[in-house]
Amino acid sequence: MARAETHSLPACAEPCAGGLRIALKLRPGARRTEFLGTAPASPTHGWPGARLRLAVTEPPEAGRANQAAAAALAEALGVARNEVTLIAGKTSRDKLFSITGEPEILIARLQKYVMI
């Protein structure tokens, strides 16, 4: 019988009730939407110790960059857009998102974007 593959938890993520919390460093107004690996971050109470870097084409106006970031996370992690919720950082480049789903599956999908 095959053993389930286990993945280590990236420094930009932490499990939460019903899913995963992911810390992002957002770069709005980029030429294309893309994940750029991770960057270390100062320890902040309630936040993971690193940020997943994400560039989005949308400008930081009227929440458009936040919506683009949520959509990019949903697509990358294979979940519906309504499963991704911004919980902190509405007007900051540092964002904290909650993603609903099975943490082990989300972590496995997140790995390829962390290792860029």
Helices and strands as residue ranges (DSSP letters): E 13-16, E 19-27, E 34-40, E 50-55, H 64-77, G 81-83, E 84-88, E 94-100, H 103-114
